């Protein structure tokens, strides 16, 4: 399903695993493994337009021309701390991807992000960049991350998240219409604390077993 410039997955496996992920009775170990599995499943779609080059190889039977990924690097930028839970799921398919770290916390009064840490791979401007954040609510954290990446010269940026809220998607579409969003689920509502409803709770707490 397409909503503005967000691609919302309707694959049966993703829907099934998302239902288990949302369940409040799903424990930390299973939750963490599900985030990893869902990220890997989503990467197939996220990477469908990566450029290819023609190469020549030799099979046990004959030489042949075939295709491989171009040498353009891929960088992962998880938004700390919950985004870290998605990194391994991408690296299963793109093991050479470098990882940057962007730390934000949300001001409880304004609900806006406050930066506390930023460490990016060298030459990230030349990378295809995946911003990773399980929960995409108001859009504040992701917009801040994309602002930072564009200032660093990045031009190919993609957001990957578990659950997005429509208000966040609308904000990103307005402020960064060139950034595609890939969401395992799209929810309609935020509560008075700007948490996604029905959502899945605090992803960081559920991944790491904190409160």
Secondary structure by P-SEA (a helix, b strand, c coil): cccccbbbbccaaaaaaaaaaacccccaaaaaaaaaaaaaaaccccccccbbbbbbbbcccccccccccccbbbbbbbcccccccaaaaaaaccccbbbbbbbbbbcccccbbbbccccccccccccbbbbbbcccccaaaaaaaaaaaaaacccbbbbbbccccaaaaaaaaaacccbbbbbcccccccccccccccccccaaaaacccc
